[in-house]
Amino acid sequence: MADRPSYDRQLRSIGQSLEAQRIAVFELMWQDDHYTVRGEPERESSLLATLRSWQQQRRSAGLKTALRFTMEDLDELDRQGAANRAQSNRLPDFHRLANTLRTVGAYLESKNAELIELRMMQLGLTLLLHNRAGHPELEERTLVSFYPLFVQLHGQRHGRAAR
């Protein structure tokens, strides 16, 4: 685990990519040297959106295949996302997927846990991980249960930036 970049940055980058593709409910798995994500974009209700969706399905069969994120992909996504992240005194939106996943990553780091799988749902998530002792552990959590950690982490980052 020592040579692996931090979960908070990796998961934030994946979250930014999934946000851009309008994927909010998904399964994320660590496999060998990459992350695999399976999910479907949210459906739009307008007629134009329905036509776009129909065209995309005809061309590519939608997201029946999984998205794959290598370490190189995550480094590039992190560089691209840096331009969108403004230094600001205000608290970022916790409900943005990238911010939520960054907080989950920091939680994993704080537990010294190794992520196996993450299942994101509308109001909660399930984490399958190896705990500090190397044993598998399953956690089911509401998203709001991570909010205090999110606020704490923002305060720590803001405090470092002010120095």
Stockholm file with secondary structure:
# STOCKHOLM 1.0

chainA/1-163         MADRPSYDRQLRSIGQSLEAQRIAVFELMWQDDHYTVRGEPERESSLLATLRSWQQQRRSAGLKTALRFTMEDLDELDRQGAANRAQSNRLPDFHRLANTLRTVGAYLESKNAELIELRMMQLGLTLLLHNRAGHPELEERTLVSFYPLFVQLHGQRHGRAAR
#=GR chainA/1-163 SS CTTSCCHHHHHHHHHHHHHHTTCCSEEEEEETTEEEEEECCCCCCSHHHHHHHHHHHHHHCTTCSCEEEEHHHHHHHHHHHHTTCCCCSSCCCTTSHHHHHHHHHHHHHHHTCEEEEEEECSSEEEEEEECTTSCEEEEEEEGGGGHHHHHHHHHHHHHHHHC
#=GC SS_cons         CTTSCCHHHHHHHHHHHHHHTTCCSEEEEEETTEEEEEECCCCCCSHHHHHHHHHHHHHHCTTCSCEEEEHHHHHHHHHHHHTTCCCCSSCCCTTSHHHHHHHHHHHHHHHTCEEEEEEECSSEEEEEEECTTSCEEEEEEEGGGGHHHHHHHHHHHHHHHHC
//
